[in-house]
């Protein structure tokens, strides 16, 4: 379903809402006429149907609400991870100031290259659900230089220890970002969401409404609201995918303000 996230946000919203609305009205047109022609409408009590409908819609609403809150929490967590990774890069960049000039300039350049790769390559790829290997190449080069430092003074050795700690923190945050890129609502939960939508909309067909237009209006509003909630869940499901995704601004900010010179 990655292709959904390649669509503009307005187009994705229109597609999902239109799909729910179209299927709901198609099902209503099939059942409404048959319900009234068969005479079964005379034996239906709207009060009883309403009680069951309220129970089903309440349970379904709770499910969508809990999933949306969980997805929003994951989105905020992904935003925090990106901000912390950018901060860890800034800390590492400043720690490198204690190294000899030649070594310092080379490692700082590699760190700038790392942020440049994130902003120009990784983020556009992440919006499509992919993560290029360019980051790994740059980090491996930086790690090789860090682990082969020789002839450092006692003061520089203290800073070197802190630099390695900052580098390890950067690696850990990058790993968390990679995991967040792949995480999402499990398929079984999506199945429950779709079956719940079918059950909720299907129960709305059981009400006896003489006017088909009024019945279609009520069912359409219900289907449209469910479609909007499902659209919100889809957008928040993968924080790094699509237009509404975590921004690369923290990395860009570090790159332009701290590493510009």
ZITA-V195951 format. One record per residue. N is the residue number from 0. RES is the residue in one letter. SS is DSSP state (H for helix, E for strand, C for the rest). OMEGA is omega in radians with two decimals (999 if undefined). Layout:
<<N/RES/SS/OMEGA> <N/RES/SS/OMEGA>>
This chain:
<<0/X/C/-3.13> <1/X/H/-3.09> <2/X/H/3.11> <3/X/H/-3.08> <4/X/H/3.04> <5/X/H/3.13> <6/X/C/2.99> <7/X/C/-3.06> <8/X/H/-3.13> <9/X/H/3.14> <10/X/H/3.10> <11/X/H/3.12> <12/X/H/-3.14> <13/X/H/-3.13> <14/X/H/-3.08> <15/X/H/-3.14> <16/X/H/3.14> <17/X/H/3.12> <18/X/H/3.12> <19/X/H/-3.11> <20/X/H/-3.12> <21/X/H/3.14> <22/X/H/-3.14> <23/X/H/-3.13> <24/X/H/3.08> <25/X/H/3.10> <26/X/H/3.13> <27/X/H/3.13> <28/X/H/3.14> <29/X/H/-3.04> <30/X/H/-3.02> <31/X/H/-3.10> <32/X/H/3.14> <33/X/H/3.13> <34/X/H/-3.10> <35/X/H/-3.13> <36/X/H/-3.09> <37/X/C/-3.10> <38/X/C/3.13> <39/X/H/-3.13> <40/X/H/-3.12> <41/X/H/-3.10> <42/X/H/-3.12> <43/X/C/3.08> <44/X/C/-3.11> <45/X/H/3.12> <46/X/H/3.12> <47/X/H/3.10> <48/X/H/-3.14> <49/X/H/3.13> <50/X/H/3.11> <51/X/H/3.13> <52/X/H/3.12> <53/X/H/3.13> <54/X/H/-3.12> <55/X/H/-3.11> <56/X/H/3.10> <57/X/H/3.12> <58/X/H/3.14> <59/X/H/3.10> <60/X/H/3.09> <61/X/H/3.12> <62/X/H/-3.14> <63/X/H/3.14> <64/X/H/-3.14> <65/X/H/3.13> <66/X/H/3.13> <67/X/H/3.10> <68/X/H/3.11> <69/X/H/3.12> <70/X/H/3.10> <71/X/H/3.08> <72/X/H/3.10> <73/X/H/3.11> <74/X/H/3.10> <75/X/H/3.10> <76/X/H/3.10> <77/X/H/3.07> <78/X/H/3.12> <79/X/H/3.13> <80/X/H/3.13> <81/X/H/3.12> <82/X/H/3.14> <83/X/H/3.11> <84/X/H/3.09> <85/X/H/3.11> <86/X/H/3.11> <87/X/H/3.09> <88/X/H/3.11> <89/X/H/3.11> <90/X/H/3.14> <91/X/H/3.13> <92/X/H/3.13> <93/X/H/3.12> <94/X/H/-3.13> <95/X/H/-3.14> <96/X/H/-3.09> <97/X/H/-3.09> <98/X/C/3.05> <99/X/C/-2.98> <100/X/H/-3.07> <101/X/H/3.12> <102/X/H/-3.13> <103/X/H/-3.09> <104/X/H/-3.13> <105/X/H/-3.12> <106/X/H/3.08> <107/X/H/3.09> <108/X/H/3.11> <109/X/H/3.10> <110/X/H/3.05> <111/X/H/3.11> <112/X/H/3.13> <113/X/H/3.13> <114/X/H/3.10> <115/X/H/3.10> <116/X/H/-3.14> <117/X/H/-3.05> <118/X/H/-3.00> <119/X/H/-3.07> <120/X/H/-3.02> <121/X/H/-3.04> <122/X/H/3.05> <123/X/H/3.13> <124/X/H/3.13> <125/X/H/3.14> <126/X/C/3.06> <127/X/C/3.07> <128/X/C/-3.11> <129/X/C/3.08> <130/X/C/-3.11> <131/X/C/-3.12> <132/X/C/-3.07> <133/X/H/3.12> <134/X/H/-3.10> <135/X/H/-3.13> <136/X/H/-3.12> <137/X/H/-3.13> <138/X/H/3.10> <139/X/H/3.09> <140/X/H/3.12> <141/X/H/3.13> <142/X/H/3.13> <143/X/H/3.11> <144/X/H/-3.11> <145/X/H/-3.04> <146/X/C/-3.14> <147/X/C/3.07> <148/X/C/3.14> <149/X/C/3.06> <150/X/C/3.12> <151/X/C/3.07> <152/X/C/3.13> <153/X/H/3.12> <154/X/H/3.14> <155/X/H/3.09> <156/X/H/3.08> <157/X/H/3.11> <158/X/H/3.13> <159/X/H/3.10> <160/X/H/3.11> <161/X/H/3.13> <162/X/H/3.10> <163/X/H/3.10> <164/X/H/3.11> <165/X/H/3.11> <166/X/H/3.12> <167/X/H/3.08> <168/X/H/3.09> <169/X/H/3.13> <170/X/H/-3.13> <171/X/H/-3.14> <172/X/H/3.08> <173/X/H/3.11> <174/X/H/3.11> <175/X/H/3.10> <176/X/H/3.12> <177/X/H/3.12> <178/X/H/3.13> <179/X/H/3.13> <180/X/H/-3.07> <181/X/H/-3.08> <182/X/C/3.10> <183/X/C/3.11> <184/X/C/-3.13> <185/X/C/-3.10> <186/X/H/-3.13> <187/X/H/3.10> <188/X/H/3.06> <189/X/H/3.10> <190/X/H/3.11> <191/X/H/3.13> <192/X/H/-3.12> <193/X/H/3.10> <194/X/H/3.08> <195/X/H/3.09> <196/X/H/3.11> <197/X/H/-3.13> <198/X/H/-3.11> <199/X/H/3.13> <200/X/H/3.13> <201/X/H/3.11> <202/X/H/-3.14> <203/X/H/3.10> <204/X/C/-3.02> <205/X/C/3.09> <206/X/C/3.10> <207/X/C/3.09> <208/X/C/-3.05> <209/X/C/-3.11> <210/X/C/3.12> <211/X/H/-3.13> <212/X/H/3.11> <213/X/H/3.11> <214/X/H/3.13> <215/X/H/3.12> <216/X/H/-3.13> <217/X/H/3.13> <218/X/H/3.13> <219/X/H/3.10> <220/X/H/3.12> <221/X/H/-3.13> <222/X/H/3.12> <223/X/H/3.12> <224/X/H/3.10> <225/X/H/3.11> <226/X/H/3.11> <227/X/H/3.13> <228/X/H/3.09> <229/X/H/3.07> <230/X/H/3.11> <231/X/H/3.13> <232/X/H/3.11> <233/X/H/-3.10> <234/X/H/-3.09> <235/X/H/-3.04> <236/X/H/3.14> <237/X/C/-3.00> <238/X/C/-3.08> <239/X/C/-3.09> <240/X/C/2.98> <241/X/C/-3.11> <242/X/C/3.14> <243/X/C/-3.08> <244/X/C/3.12> <245/X/C/-3.08> <246/X/C/3.05> <247/X/C/-3.08> <248/X/H/3.11> <249/X/H/3.11> <250/X/H/3.13> <251/X/H/-3.14> <252/X/H/3.10> <253/X/H/-3.09> <254/X/H/-3.06> <255/X/H/-3.09> <256/X/H/-3.08> <257/X/C/-3.01> <258/X/C/-3.08> <259/X/C/-3.08> <260/X/C/999>>
